[in-house]
Amino acid sequence: MIEFAEVSKVFHEPAGDGIVAVDRFSLTVEAGETLGLIGTSGCGKTTTMKLVNRLIEPTGGRILLEGRDIRELDVISLRRRIGYVIQTGGLFPHMTVARNIGLLCEVENWTAGDIRVRVRELLDLVNLPPDDFADRYPRDLSGGQRQRVGVARALALDPPFMLMDEPFGALDPISRDKIHEEFAQLKERVRKTTVLVTHDMAEAFKLADRIALMHKGRLVQVGVEDDFRERPATPFVEDFLRSHLHEEASDA
């Protein structure tokens, strides 16, 4: 479980009062739930996510993982418990796929044999046959394949939590549809507590158990697809949904 309690983040500037990126954000992500965190560019969704693994520190409020304030936890130990996937995959270009996936296992002093077994398990999990992909380099992979490797690496230490920052945003529509299907299957198998940041409402509806919509640093509505379609909380929610429904119709 991840709990946000009145969390705020202000980026201070040399002159001026500062920029409020997150404003009194309160929400609970239940154990095993995938929460889609969505909003327009600059609404604070990525900042909110980065507060969880302390890439950014909050200005106010508290974030709790399984009931413990993250500020009481060693930051390295905290990040070992949180898988992190970014849009480009973030792979090291000079390392093979196997080495990229097994890197955190190396840091944790696993044996070479245990790392090989874990890497093969993870490649199978993300539908990349180990015999075909383990010895390739990132330059030899398509965008979708790089994202699968990024997901596999994030799962290497079997963390209970996952943070995913626009993980499929750079893919072409055909690749996105395919990896969406695979991710939906994967999340049923591994059941991590996940925050998925996206700007795409259709993606959130497809992959998340619940959706949290932000606007100007604030949480404006939380719910499932029917809540947004049938009971938009504000005119902004209605306009946001209408624009995405128009995009869906245009893509159909």
Backbone bond lengths (Angstrom), bond angles and torsions (degrees), N, CA, C in turn:
res aa  C-N    CA-C-N  psi(-1)  N-CA   C-N-CA  omega(-1)  CA-C   N-CA-C  phi
1 M - - - 1.458 - - 1.530 110.07 -
2 I 1.334 116.17 137.80 1.460 122.70 174.31 1.523 107.39 -117.87
3 E 1.330 116.47 125.81 1.458 121.04 -179.59 1.531 110.06 -118.70
4 F 1.314 115.20 126.08 1.462 122.01 172.25 1.529 106.89 -103.93
5 A 1.319 117.12 124.74 1.462 121.44 -178.52 1.527 109.76 -123.66
6 E 1.333 116.28 101.15 1.469 122.38 177.30 1.537 111.17 52.33
7 V 1.317 116.84 46.01 1.464 122.00 -175.50 1.525 110.37 -81.96
8 S 1.325 115.50 132.18 1.460 121.44 176.83 1.524 109.83 -131.98
9 K 1.324 115.07 152.64 1.458 121.38 173.49 1.513 108.66 -141.14
10 V 1.347 114.35 122.41 1.457 121.28 176.82 1.527 107.89 -117.78
11 F 1.323 116.29 126.45 1.459 121.26 174.69 1.528 107.37 -93.94
12 H 1.328 115.47 112.83 1.461 120.46 -176.66 1.523 110.39 -84.39
13 E 1.307 114.64 142.93 1.456 121.83 178.05 1.527 109.02 -116.42
14 P 1.352 116.99 156.87 1.472 119.18 -179.51 1.523 113.24 -54.12
15 A 1.322 116.06 -37.16 1.466 120.56 177.40 1.521 108.93 -123.73
16 G 1.315 115.95 135.14 1.457 118.60 179.17 1.514 111.70 109.30
17 D 1.333 115.01 179.20 1.460 121.09 -175.38 1.522 113.61 -90.00
18 G 1.311 117.78 -6.59 1.451 120.36 -178.62 1.514 112.27 98.73
19 I 1.316 115.19 165.73 1.463 122.20 -178.79 1.526 108.48 -108.29
20 V 1.314 116.31 123.11 1.466 121.35 178.08 1.527 107.88 -84.61
21 A 1.334 116.75 106.77 1.465 121.08 -178.91 1.523 111.52 -89.25
22 V 1.336 116.73 -36.07 1.468 122.39 178.19 1.524 106.99 -133.61
23 D 1.340 116.09 131.08 1.458 120.64 -170.49 1.527 110.54 -126.33
24 R 1.322 115.77 100.59 1.476 122.68 174.55 1.533 112.46 50.76
25 F 1.290 115.16 55.54 1.461 123.50 -175.95 1.528 109.33 -85.34
26 S 1.331 117.42 121.28 1.462 122.38 178.18 1.522 110.10 -128.90
27 L 1.323 115.73 127.35 1.469 120.72 -176.71 1.520 108.84 -169.87
28 T 1.325 116.72 148.09 1.460 121.72 174.12 1.526 109.29 -117.37
29 V 1.336 115.99 127.67 1.466 122.54 173.22 1.523 105.97 -99.80
30 E 1.305 116.58 115.47 1.458 120.77 -174.29 1.532 111.69 -71.99
31 A 1.319 116.03 156.54 1.463 121.42 178.87 1.527 110.07 -58.12
32 G 1.324 116.75 128.70 1.450 122.28 179.10 1.512 115.02 81.42
33 E 1.319 117.80 -0.14 1.464 122.30 -177.91 1.531 110.90 -88.40
34 T 1.334 116.19 145.44 1.460 122.01 168.31 1.513 108.09 -104.21
35 L 1.342 115.75 114.77 1.449 121.60 178.84 1.515 109.47 -100.96
36 G 1.310 117.41 124.63 1.453 121.90 174.35 1.518 109.63 -88.10
37 L 1.328 117.21 115.47 1.463 122.53 179.69 1.521 107.07 -101.58
38 I 1.326 115.67 115.48 1.456 120.34 -167.67 1.522 110.74 -132.64
39 G 1.326 115.48 159.15 1.455 121.34 177.46 1.519 109.74 163.47
40 T 1.321 115.80 175.71 1.450 120.63 179.05 1.526 110.46 -72.54
41 S 1.322 116.73 166.57 1.456 121.11 177.53 1.526 109.86 -58.82
42 G 1.337 115.66 134.13 1.456 120.56 178.36 1.512 115.17 83.27
43 C 1.353 117.64 8.67 1.466 119.56 -177.27 1.527 113.11 -80.86
44 G 1.341 117.71 -11.68 1.456 120.40 178.28 1.514 115.31 107.06
45 K 1.346 117.28 3.52 1.465 118.71 -174.59 1.531 112.56 -67.66
46 T 1.332 118.64 -43.05 1.462 120.32 179.75 1.520 110.40 -69.82
47 T 1.322 117.13 -38.36 1.468 119.67 175.55 1.517 110.57 -59.63
48 T 1.324 117.40 -44.61 1.464 121.43 178.35 1.522 111.16 -57.53
49 M 1.329 116.47 -44.93 1.458 120.29 -179.66 1.529 111.09 -64.07
50 K 1.335 117.11 -43.48 1.467 120.59 -177.39 1.526 112.83 -68.43
51 L 1.323 117.06 -18.40 1.459 119.68 174.22 1.524 111.53 -66.74
52 V 1.340 116.36 -27.60 1.467 120.10 -175.20 1.524 111.55 -66.83
53 N 1.346 117.52 -41.83 1.476 118.99 179.48 1.527 112.24 -101.27
54 R 1.318 115.19 16.82 1.466 123.45 172.83 1.526 113.41 60.65
55 L 1.324 116.07 29.44 1.458 118.54 165.70 1.533 108.82 -68.21
56 I 1.328 115.88 -26.31 1.458 124.01 173.20 1.533 106.56 -131.48
57 E 1.327 116.64 140.23 1.461 120.35 179.08 1.531 109.85 -97.51
58 P 1.330 118.06 140.33 1.465 120.37 -179.64 1.526 111.88 -70.57
59 T 1.322 115.70 154.05 1.456 121.70 173.33 1.523 110.22 -84.35
60 G 1.327 115.92 -32.48 1.455 120.57 179.64 1.508 111.32 -154.62
61 G 1.324 116.44 165.41 1.455 121.51 -179.77 1.517 112.75 84.29
62 R 1.332 115.50 -174.16 1.462 121.47 -176.72 1.520 110.32 -136.57
63 I 1.344 115.07 148.10 1.461 122.41 170.93 1.518 107.06 -122.90
64 L 1.322 116.01 128.61 1.464 120.81 -178.15 1.519 110.05 -120.10
65 L 1.322 115.91 135.65 1.461 123.20 171.36 1.516 107.48 -110.15
66 E 1.325 115.26 118.14 1.463 121.15 -178.21 1.526 110.72 50.51
67 G 1.345 115.00 40.89 1.455 120.94 174.68 1.507 116.28 87.05
68 R 1.343 118.68 -4.36 1.461 121.18 -178.41 1.520 110.95 -108.43
69 D 1.318 116.12 133.31 1.451 121.87 177.21 1.523 108.91 -63.34
70 I 1.330 117.54 126.79 1.464 119.81 -175.36 1.529 112.41 -64.57
71 R 1.331 117.61 -20.91 1.465 119.57 178.37 1.525 112.18 -71.85
72 E 1.335 116.37 -15.01 1.462 120.61 177.28 1.524 112.26 -87.95
73 L 1.334 116.89 -6.11 1.456 121.94 -175.66 1.514 110.72 -100.62
74 D 1.320 116.91 145.32 1.458 121.47 171.99 1.519 108.27 -60.69
75 V 1.345 116.59 131.16 1.462 119.77 -171.72 1.527 111.90 -64.81
76 I 1.328 117.90 -35.23 1.475 120.15 178.63 1.526 110.35 -67.53
77 S 1.332 116.12 -45.58 1.469 119.64 178.27 1.521 111.00 -62.47
78 L 1.342 115.59 -39.15 1.468 120.09 177.56 1.521 110.67 -57.88
79 R 1.340 116.75 -48.54 1.467 120.33 -175.81 1.518 112.33 -70.68
80 R 1.314 118.23 -24.87 1.469 120.21 174.65 1.525 110.97 -66.32
81 R 1.338 117.04 -23.51 1.459 121.67 -178.26 1.525 112.20 -92.08
82 I 1.336 116.61 0.85 1.461 120.41 -175.94 1.521 109.47 -128.86
83 G 1.325 117.39 113.19 1.452 120.76 172.50 1.517 109.94 -73.24
84 Y 1.335 116.59 144.10 1.471 120.66 -173.76 1.522 108.54 -134.73
85 V 1.328 116.20 121.55 1.466 122.10 -179.11 1.520 108.38 -122.61
86 I 1.346 116.98 127.91 1.460 121.13 179.10 1.521 110.23 -111.45
87 Q 1.321 115.65 172.37 1.463 120.80 -170.70 1.520 113.28 -60.11
88 T 1.302 118.22 -41.86 1.465 121.14 -175.10 1.527 113.05 -87.57
89 G 1.307 117.66 -1.15 1.463 120.85 -176.08 1.514 112.49 90.20
90 G 1.353 116.55 -36.03 1.459 120.51 176.29 1.517 114.48 64.58
91 L 1.335 117.11 32.24 1.463 120.23 -177.46 1.520 110.71 -80.63
92 F 1.330 115.81 150.78 1.460 120.80 175.46 1.525 108.57 -80.66
93 P 1.329 118.13 118.12 1.468 120.17 -171.41 1.524 114.53 -66.93
94 H 1.344 117.63 -23.68 1.466 120.61 -177.72 1.517 112.40 -89.25
95 M 1.339 117.55 0.73 1.463 121.64 -179.79 1.514 110.15 -109.86
96 T 1.325 116.07 147.75 1.455 120.15 174.90 1.520 110.05 -68.23
97 V 1.319 114.99 167.03 1.460 120.36 175.24 1.526 110.46 -55.57
98 A 1.332 116.94 -46.55 1.457 120.93 -178.80 1.524 111.37 -60.21
99 R 1.327 116.60 -42.58 1.467 119.98 -179.03 1.525 110.85 -68.89
100 N 1.333 117.41 -39.48 1.456 120.19 176.08 1.517 111.40 -58.26
101 I 1.319 116.26 -46.47 1.464 120.28 -177.43 1.523 111.36 -68.57
102 G 1.322 116.85 -40.00 1.462 120.74 -174.23 1.511 115.44 -88.08
103 L 1.333 117.63 4.02 1.464 120.12 -172.15 1.526 112.92 -60.49
104 L 1.317 117.24 -45.70 1.461 119.31 -179.67 1.529 111.34 -66.81
105 C 1.313 116.65 -31.15 1.462 119.67 175.40 1.535 110.43 -64.96
106 E 1.337 116.35 -38.11 1.463 120.30 174.47 1.525 110.83 -61.10
107 V 1.334 115.53 -45.97 1.466 120.30 -179.84 1.524 110.84 -59.74
108 E 1.324 116.20 -33.64 1.465 121.14 179.08 1.528 112.72 -85.82
109 N 1.336 116.12 8.40 1.477 122.56 174.54 1.524 113.87 64.41
110 W 1.328 115.88 35.61 1.458 118.60 170.88 1.528 109.16 -68.38
111 T 1.327 116.31 156.58 1.457 119.81 175.22 1.528 109.55 -73.24
112 A 1.325 115.77 156.63 1.465 120.38 -179.97 1.528 110.98 -59.06
113 G 1.314 116.94 -38.86 1.465 120.42 179.21 1.511 112.54 -65.03
114 D 1.332 116.99 -42.82 1.461 120.55 179.05 1.532 110.95 -65.82
115 I 1.332 116.10 -36.04 1.465 119.22 178.68 1.524 110.42 -65.69
116 R 1.334 116.88 -43.85 1.475 119.61 179.03 1.520 111.01 -59.09
117 V 1.328 117.00 -43.27 1.459 121.13 179.99 1.527 110.46 -63.21
118 R 1.336 116.14 -44.64 1.460 120.13 -178.68 1.525 111.30 -65.61
119 V 1.314 117.53 -41.54 1.462 120.94 179.46 1.527 110.67 -61.51
120 R 1.313 117.02 -43.27 1.462 119.68 179.44 1.531 110.84 -65.06
121 E 1.327 116.79 -40.19 1.465 120.02 177.20 1.534 110.90 -58.91
122 L 1.312 115.50 -44.82 1.458 120.13 -176.06 1.526 111.94 -70.82
123 L 1.320 117.20 -38.84 1.460 119.36 176.58 1.528 110.77 -62.90
124 D 1.313 116.90 -41.28 1.462 120.16 174.71 1.538 110.67 -60.73
125 L 1.335 115.84 -40.40 1.460 121.11 -177.06 1.525 111.92 -62.44
126 V 1.344 116.88 -35.37 1.473 120.59 -178.45 1.527 112.06 -100.71
127 N 1.321 116.14 19.29 1.469 122.39 173.67 1.522 113.77 61.83
128 L 1.338 116.26 41.25 1.461 122.64 172.18 1.531 107.26 -123.15
129 P 1.332 119.12 101.32 1.463 121.12 -176.82 1.527 111.54 -52.92
130 P 1.330 118.39 122.44 1.469 121.16 -174.64 1.524 114.09 -55.09
131 D 1.320 117.78 -41.41 1.468 119.94 -177.87 1.529 111.82 -63.81
132 D 1.324 116.86 -25.41 1.461 120.91 -179.52 1.526 113.32 -91.15
133 F 1.330 117.49 -27.12 1.458 119.30 -168.51 1.529 115.69 -117.72
134 A 1.309 119.06 -20.38 1.467 120.57 -172.61 1.525 113.03 -57.89
135 D 1.322 117.77 -37.67 1.466 121.08 -174.56 1.527 113.33 -97.80
136 R 1.320 117.80 5.24 1.457 120.03 175.92 1.534 110.74 -78.23
137 Y 1.331 115.34 164.85 1.454 121.85 174.39 1.524 108.78 -108.28
138 P 1.337 117.99 158.78 1.477 119.76 -179.04 1.519 113.86 -52.37
139 R 1.335 117.62 -33.93 1.474 119.83 -179.76 1.529 112.44 -64.52
140 D 1.330 116.77 -18.72 1.460 121.19 -178.73 1.525 112.69 -89.83
141 L 1.335 117.40 2.72 1.459 121.71 -173.53 1.519 111.32 -110.13
142 S 1.321 115.32 152.85 1.464 120.37 170.33 1.532 109.04 -76.21
143 G 1.340 115.58 170.53 1.453 118.74 178.67 1.512 112.88 -59.99
144 G 1.323 116.43 -42.54 1.461 119.99 178.95 1.520 112.28 -64.62
145 Q 1.327 116.54 -38.07 1.463 120.04 178.23 1.521 111.50 -67.00
146 R 1.338 116.68 -38.81 1.469 119.37 177.29 1.523 110.69 -63.09
147 Q 1.335 116.54 -38.95 1.460 118.83 178.69 1.522 111.34 -66.34
148 R 1.325 117.66 -37.09 1.458 120.44 177.08 1.529 110.54 -63.04
149 V 1.336 116.15 -41.08 1.468 119.86 177.85 1.526 109.91 -64.53
150 G 1.344 116.87 -40.09 1.455 119.88 177.38 1.517 112.46 -60.65
151 V 1.325 116.82 -40.08 1.465 120.99 176.65 1.525 110.25 -65.88
152 A 1.331 116.86 -43.63 1.462 120.50 178.99 1.525 110.93 -59.36
153 R 1.331 116.75 -44.03 1.471 119.77 179.35 1.532 110.98 -62.10
154 A 1.337 116.50 -40.50 1.464 119.84 -179.89 1.529 111.83 -63.59
155 L 1.341 116.12 -26.34 1.470 121.03 -179.02 1.521 113.21 -90.71
156 A 1.326 118.16 -1.39 1.466 121.61 -168.62 1.522 113.13 -55.31
157 L 1.323 117.57 -44.12 1.460 121.12 -177.75 1.525 112.12 -93.48
158 D 1.323 117.22 13.74 1.462 123.68 -179.53 1.526 111.58 51.95
159 P 1.348 117.08 54.41 1.468 119.80 -178.15 1.520 111.25 -71.04
160 P 1.332 117.56 149.07 1.469 118.99 178.53 1.520 113.46 -75.17
161 F 1.350 117.14 -16.77 1.452 121.21 -175.96 1.527 110.21 -123.48
162 M 1.351 115.51 148.47 1.467 121.94 176.94 1.526 108.94 -133.50
163 L 1.338 115.04 136.32 1.457 122.11 171.28 1.514 107.52 -117.86
164 M 1.323 117.16 128.16 1.458 121.60 -176.59 1.528 108.40 -129.66
165 D 1.341 115.87 114.72 1.460 121.86 -174.16 1.525 110.27 -104.42
166 E 1.350 116.39 100.86 1.467 122.32 -178.73 1.540 110.37 45.93
167 P 1.340 118.81 51.15 1.464 119.95 -170.80 1.519 114.72 -66.80
168 F 1.336 117.90 -20.95 1.459 120.01 -175.99 1.533 112.48 -117.52
169 G 1.326 116.44 8.68 1.457 120.67 -172.83 1.513 114.93 -66.73
170 A 1.346 117.58 -26.55 1.467 120.00 -175.65 1.530 113.05 -91.02
171 L 1.323 117.22 1.15 1.463 120.47 -175.77 1.526 111.15 -88.37
172 D 1.333 115.44 152.85 1.458 119.64 174.65 1.534 109.33 -70.44
173 P 1.345 118.15 159.81 1.469 120.72 -173.81 1.522 114.51 -55.60
174 I 1.325 118.17 -39.75 1.467 120.27 -178.92 1.525 110.26 -66.58
175 S 1.336 116.64 -45.10 1.471 120.54 178.39 1.521 110.97 -63.69
176 R 1.337 116.23 -38.39 1.463 119.71 179.93 1.519 111.04 -63.46
177 D 1.322 117.40 -44.22 1.457 120.42 -179.87 1.527 110.66 -60.08
178 K 1.321 116.08 -42.97 1.455 120.40 -179.50 1.521 111.70 -64.66
179 I 1.332 116.04 -47.07 1.460 118.51 -176.86 1.526 111.22 -72.74
180 H 1.337 117.47 -26.97 1.461 120.16 172.89 1.526 110.32 -60.55
181 E 1.315 116.47 -45.82 1.465 120.70 178.81 1.526 110.61 -60.46
182 E 1.336 115.75 -43.75 1.460 119.77 -178.28 1.526 111.12 -68.12
183 F 1.344 116.96 -38.89 1.464 119.48 179.13 1.520 110.78 -65.84
184 A 1.336 117.55 -40.76 1.457 120.48 178.85 1.530 110.91 -59.66
185 Q 1.324 116.43 -39.69 1.468 120.38 176.55 1.526 111.21 -69.10
186 L 1.337 115.62 -41.06 1.468 120.53 -177.99 1.521 111.22 -63.39
187 K 1.311 117.57 -43.17 1.466 118.87 -175.95 1.528 111.85 -67.21
188 E 1.326 116.94 -26.35 1.459 119.35 174.60 1.531 111.05 -71.47
189 R 1.328 116.32 -27.88 1.468 120.01 -178.83 1.517 112.46 -82.37
190 V 1.330 118.03 -37.76 1.467 119.45 -173.57 1.528 113.46 -101.57
191 R 1.342 119.10 -24.47 1.468 123.85 173.38 1.523 113.16 49.11
192 K 1.309 116.70 57.75 1.452 121.86 174.27 1.533 110.09 -88.34
193 T 1.314 115.82 155.32 1.457 120.99 169.98 1.522 106.56 -80.42
194 T 1.333 116.97 112.31 1.468 121.53 -165.16 1.516 111.85 -126.95
195 V 1.336 115.21 137.07 1.463 121.83 168.12 1.525 106.62 -110.33
196 L 1.324 115.88 117.65 1.460 123.00 -178.80 1.517 108.94 -110.58
197 V 1.333 116.91 108.98 1.459 121.43 178.31 1.525 109.06 -86.74
198 T 1.324 115.90 130.64 1.457 121.18 178.87 1.531 109.36 -152.31
199 H 1.325 116.14 157.36 1.465 120.16 172.15 1.529 110.46 -102.59
200 D 1.328 116.69 1.03 1.463 123.40 -169.85 1.532 109.62 -107.92
201 M 1.334 116.72 108.95 1.458 120.65 -177.93 1.524 111.95 -63.35
202 A 1.328 117.68 -37.18 1.465 119.97 178.93 1.525 110.45 -62.50
203 E 1.331 116.29 -40.70 1.465 120.09 176.91 1.525 110.79 -63.16
204 A 1.330 117.04 -43.17 1.463 120.78 179.00 1.520 111.23 -61.84
205 F 1.337 116.85 -45.14 1.459 120.29 178.12 1.530 111.21 -59.45
206 K 1.311 116.32 -38.22 1.460 121.05 -174.63 1.532 112.44 -74.96
207 L 1.340 117.27 -37.48 1.463 120.44 -168.74 1.523 114.95 -107.54
208 A 1.325 117.73 -22.63 1.463 120.14 -172.40 1.528 111.47 -98.09
209 D 1.319 114.92 151.85 1.461 120.90 173.92 1.526 110.57 -79.38
210 R 1.334 115.64 -36.74 1.457 122.09 172.80 1.523 108.32 -138.37
211 I 1.328 115.52 160.25 1.457 121.48 179.55 1.521 108.75 -122.52
212 A 1.339 115.94 136.82 1.459 122.28 173.46 1.526 107.37 -117.93
213 L 1.321 116.82 120.01 1.460 122.21 -177.88 1.524 109.73 -102.04
214 M 1.335 115.84 128.07 1.463 122.00 179.67 1.531 110.45 -110.37
215 H 1.339 114.06 152.59 1.464 120.75 175.31 1.523 107.85 -150.87
216 K 1.337 115.60 122.02 1.462 121.79 179.38 1.530 111.72 52.69
217 G 1.328 115.43 44.62 1.457 121.18 175.13 1.505 115.66 83.68
218 R 1.316 117.27 -6.21 1.460 120.16 -177.32 1.522 112.20 -111.79
219 L 1.317 114.45 151.83 1.461 121.47 174.80 1.519 107.63 -82.72
220 V 1.337 116.88 122.53 1.465 119.41 -176.80 1.529 113.78 -107.69
221 Q 1.342 117.77 -25.95 1.463 119.40 175.54 1.519 109.62 -161.39
222 V 1.333 115.07 142.86 1.462 122.69 174.50 1.515 107.76 -129.25
223 G 1.345 116.48 135.75 1.449 118.44 177.73 1.508 111.81 170.93
224 V 1.324 115.31 -169.22 1.455 122.16 176.72 1.528 108.32 -98.95
225 E 1.309 116.75 178.31 1.460 121.15 -174.25 1.525 112.48 -54.36
226 D 1.324 117.16 -46.13 1.461 119.73 -177.75 1.524 112.21 -61.27
227 D 1.350 117.11 -34.56 1.466 119.65 178.29 1.526 110.83 -60.37
228 F 1.337 116.07 -43.63 1.460 119.80 -178.06 1.527 111.76 -72.49
229 R 1.313 116.44 -39.94 1.463 119.52 -177.68 1.531 112.11 -73.19
230 E 1.324 116.50 -37.41 1.467 119.90 -172.41 1.531 113.11 -103.55
231 R 1.353 117.45 -24.51 1.464 119.62 -175.18 1.533 110.82 -137.06
232 P 1.345 118.30 59.42 1.474 119.31 177.66 1.528 110.41 -60.42
233 A 1.345 115.96 134.76 1.464 120.60 -171.49 1.518 113.75 -76.71
234 T 1.327 117.49 -28.67 1.468 121.30 -176.29 1.531 109.18 -143.80
235 P 1.327 117.26 165.48 1.469 119.33 174.36 1.525 112.46 -58.46
236 F 1.343 117.59 -33.87 1.459 119.41 177.48 1.531 111.03 -61.80
237 V 1.325 116.87 -43.63 1.464 120.43 179.02 1.522 109.97 -60.79
238 E 1.317 116.31 -43.68 1.460 121.32 -179.99 1.528 110.92 -61.55
239 D 1.344 116.69 -44.80 1.464 120.72 179.28 1.521 111.32 -66.33
240 F 1.336 116.31 -41.21 1.467 120.56 179.66 1.526 110.25 -61.93
241 L 1.314 115.75 -45.59 1.465 120.05 -179.54 1.527 110.51 -66.24
242 R 1.318 117.07 -41.79 1.464 120.44 -179.56 1.526 110.98 -59.88
243 S 1.329 117.04 -42.03 1.466 120.19 179.94 1.517 110.93 -64.82
244 H 1.342 117.44 -37.13 1.457 119.91 179.62 1.519 111.51 -74.69
245 L 1.321 117.15 -35.72 1.458 119.37 176.14 1.513 110.33 -64.54
246 H 1.324 117.11 -36.02 1.467 121.30 176.49 1.514 109.94 -63.70
247 E 1.358 117.00 -41.24 1.457 120.54 178.20 1.518 111.18 -64.05
248 E 1.365 116.15 -40.61 1.462 119.85 177.33 1.515 110.77 -59.58
249 A 1.346 116.09 -45.71 1.460 119.70 -178.75 1.523 110.79 -64.38
250 S 1.337 117.13 -36.58 1.464 120.54 -179.94 1.517 111.44 -67.79
251 D 1.348 116.59 -33.54 1.465 121.32 -178.90 1.514 112.68 -79.70
252 A 1.329 116.88 -19.38 1.474 120.99 -174.87 1.526 111.55 -68.39
